[in-house]
Amino acid sequence: CGIYLDNSSVGFSVHHNVVWNTRWSSIQINLNATDIDIYNNTFWNGSETMGWWRPKVGEFPRLKEDTKFENVRVWNNLSDDDTWDPQCFLEDNLSLDYDPFVHSGGGDFRLLEDPGRDVGAYKYGEGPWRAGIDWDPEKGPTWHGNYGLLKQPSTGN
């Protein structure tokens, strides 16, 4: 899958990601997920948009009560499939049956035209972004240094 929130995940914010060509779900959530926001993502050409596993008593060892999602909000996401998890709070997600991108085959998931609202990882007319850090690795993300995390290990010479 593209994004995987394992058993009983709490307090995640998943936004502005592009996930494509997955053999499994574009985003997978398991067991008792709580307080998760999933918004402004593009999920394209996966086996399904959202996958979930919420076993009931008797389906999983030592389970004392049925599992469920609480306060999992999914909004403003763009997909080519409408398999959104029905136990989530769903709002303004868009599922299209055509390719609306500049060049999805080449990894360019900017929108060709305005879908009428802010949906997916890119706003219409927005330039491409580059994955990775956008801060000076020597200064760290807070500009207080990198706490030695990014230094090369000593060779002993």
Salt bridges, closest charged atoms under 4 A:
ASP37 OD1 - ARG73 NH2 2.33
ASP85 OD2 - ARG54 NH1 2.61
ASP92 OD1 - ARG117 NH1 3.81
ASP108 OD2 - ARG110 NH2 2.61
